[in-house]
C-alpha cells in the first residue's frame, strides 16, 4: 500500500464520516479502535477535541435511552429470573433467584402456565397470519387507488382512509363492540341476507373447526385429539382463530391499513411517471406494470410495512384489553396480554417478564427471517415466470 | 393509532421493567425489608378503595373525614381505577397505601406474601363478624383483617314475566326440580327462563347446593372432581342444553342483571348489587328476591366480601386500626348499607338491616350457609381457566372440565 493511496483514503474517510479524525491508514479495525479511544495529548491531531464534543452532544440521548430503555430492559430480565412477588424492590437479597425456571415452565412443564402461554401463541400466530397479509394488500390497494392520476377528490379519500388510524384505538374498539353485538349492525346486515349472525364476542369456536363442522367433523379424530406438541393437542393447535378473534382482526385491519396506505403512497409518489409510461409504450399490461415496475420499486417500503405489521401484530394489546380480556375461552388471549395479566393480576412478575422476553425473541427472529427472505438477490426468480 | 399500538405494546413488553424503574426511583435498593416503624403524632392515612360507584366513594370519603376530624389525623381516600393493579404497583414500590380494600378472592395472595398486617383480633368485638366471613379472611390460623361488608347470591324473579307465564308465588322454586319445572313453563311462553353468568361465582352456587366445592374447607386439598360437583355441573348443563338457562353474553348482556333488567330473562342469579343497578337502569321492572333453590345437599349460596386491609409496611398502623374500628362499627355499617346497598358484616347489625330493608331478607339469610371464595393463594389464574371452560359447558363433558380444574388446583396448592 503506497503512501499516496493511504492519504487519499483518509481524505475520503473524512469527507464521508464527518469529523472522523485522521488515522494514518492502518486498516479499518485499528482505525475504529483508535476512534473510540480517549484522545491523548499527542494523539488525535487538531480534530481531537471534536471527539469529546461529539460524545457530549450525544450524551443526553444516551443517558435518556439508558435510563428509560436499557436499564428497565435489564431490570425486567433480572425479574424474569426471579420469583419476585411484588413486595418491595426485586433487587433485595431476599428475592428468590430461580434461574431459568420461569422460562422452562413456559415450555417444558406440563401445567396451566404452559397451556395458557401456548394458547396465546396459537391465537397470535393465526392473528399475525391473517392480519399482516390482509392489511398490507389492503393498504397497497388503497394507496394505488388514491395515487391514481385520474381520481378526483384525492384529498377526501386520503383523509377518509387515514381517519381510522388517527382515532383513539380505545374509542374505535368500543364502537366495534356495539357493531358486533348480537343485535348490532353487523348481525343486522347479515340477517338482511338471511344469515343468522353469530354471537361474536362470546363465540369461542375456531374458524377451521367450524369449517370442518360443515363437513361433519364435529369431534376431533383420535389422531388429533390425543397428544400434540407443547401441551396443546393437534386439534387445539388447528382450531383456527375464533369468531371473537375475527372481529378483532377486522378492527385492526381497518384501523392500521390507513397508516400503511400513507407509507405506500409516499413511496408511490416517488416512482417516476416516465418509467410507467415507458413500460406502457413497451406494451406492458396493467398487471405487468404493477408486478415488474411498481412493486420492485416499492420493495423497501414493503419491507418496512411488513416489519412494522409483524411487530405490531405480535404485540397486540389494547384491543384485547378493551374488547375481550382474552375471553371467550381464552381464544383472544395474546402473549402481550397474558404477560400483563400474569404480572399484574396474578402477581407472578417473574413469569410475566419471561413471557415478554420470549415475545421479544419471537419478534426478533421473525423480523430477521423476513429480512432474509426479502434480501436482494441478483438472479431472477424463476417461480414467478408463469405470471407473465 | 399506530403510535398508540406501539406505545401500548411497549408498555406490555416492558411493563415489569418500567415498574422496576419507578420502584428504583422511589427508593434506593438498600431497604432491609424490616417491618416499618410505628410513627407517632398525627397520621396522614392513605386509603385506597375499589369503589362500586360515586355513592360508595362519597360515603367512604364522608366517613373518613368524620374520623379524621374526631381523631385529629388526616385521611385521604382515593378510589382506584383498577385496585389490583394499583395495589400491586404500590406494594412493589414499597409505598403501599395504609388502608385498602382487599377482595376475598385475592386475600390469600396478599396475606401469603406478607403484605398484610394481621390485626383482625384487635378490632372491637371480632366475634361479632359472621363466622363464614372471618374464615374467609383467616390465613394460617391468623384472622388478618376486618370484613367491610358482604353480599350473597339470590334468585331474582321478574314479576311481570312470571305472572304472564301463569306462575304464582306457589311456583317460586325451592329445589332444583321446581326450578326446572318453573323454567319449562316460562320457556313454553317464549321467555328465556334463567340468565346465569358463566363463572364459578354463579355456577359455583350449584356446586355448594350439591354439597361440593372446588377446595376442601381448610383450603389445602383440591376437591374439584368430586361426584357432587359433577352432579352440579351436569344439572346446569341440562338447563343450558334444554334452553332453560342461558349465559348473559348470549342474551346480549354484560351480566345477569342486565339481561334480567332488559326483560330478556325471567330469572337471574345475582347478588345484592343488583338492587342499585335495577333502581338506576331499569326502575320500571318489578321483581322479587328469593333464596336460591336448594340442591340435593340443601341450601347453598356464595358470599362475596372485602376487608379493610392494613399494609404491613404502613407507618401508621395504630391509627389505621383505629380507622378500621370506626369503619366497622354497627352504625357506620348501616350508613354504608343505606348509601350503597351492601350488607353489614356484623351479626349484631342484622336486625337493624332487616328492619330497614325487608325485601333483602333472602340475601342476608344466605349468610348462614354461604360459601366464601376459594381461599388459597395463586388460584386466580386456575379459576379464570375454569371460568373459560364453563363458557363451553353446554357442549363439553362436566367431568373433563372438573378434571382439568382438579389437576390445576392440585398443582397450585401443592407448589
Interface residues (C-beta under 8 A of the other chain):
Chain A: X67 X68 X71 X72 X73 X75 X76 X79 X80 X85 X86 X87 X88 X89 X90 X91 X92 X94 X111 X112 X116 X164 X165 X166 X167 X168 X169 X172 X181 X182 X183 X199 X201 X202 X204 X255 X256 X258 X259 X308 X311 X312 X315 X316 X317 X318 X321 X326 X327 X328 X329 X330 X336 X337 X339 X340 X341 X342 X343 X344 X345 X346 X347 X348 X349 X352 X353 X356 X359 X360
Chain B: X1 X2 X4 X5 X6 X8 X9 X10 X11 X12 X13 X14 X15 X16 X17 X18 X19 X20 X21 X23 X24 X27 X29 X31 X32 X33 X84 X85 X88 X89 X91 X92 X94 X109 X113 X114 X115 X247 X249 X250 X251 X252 X313 X378 X380 X381 X382 X385 X388 X389 X391 X392 X408 X411 X412
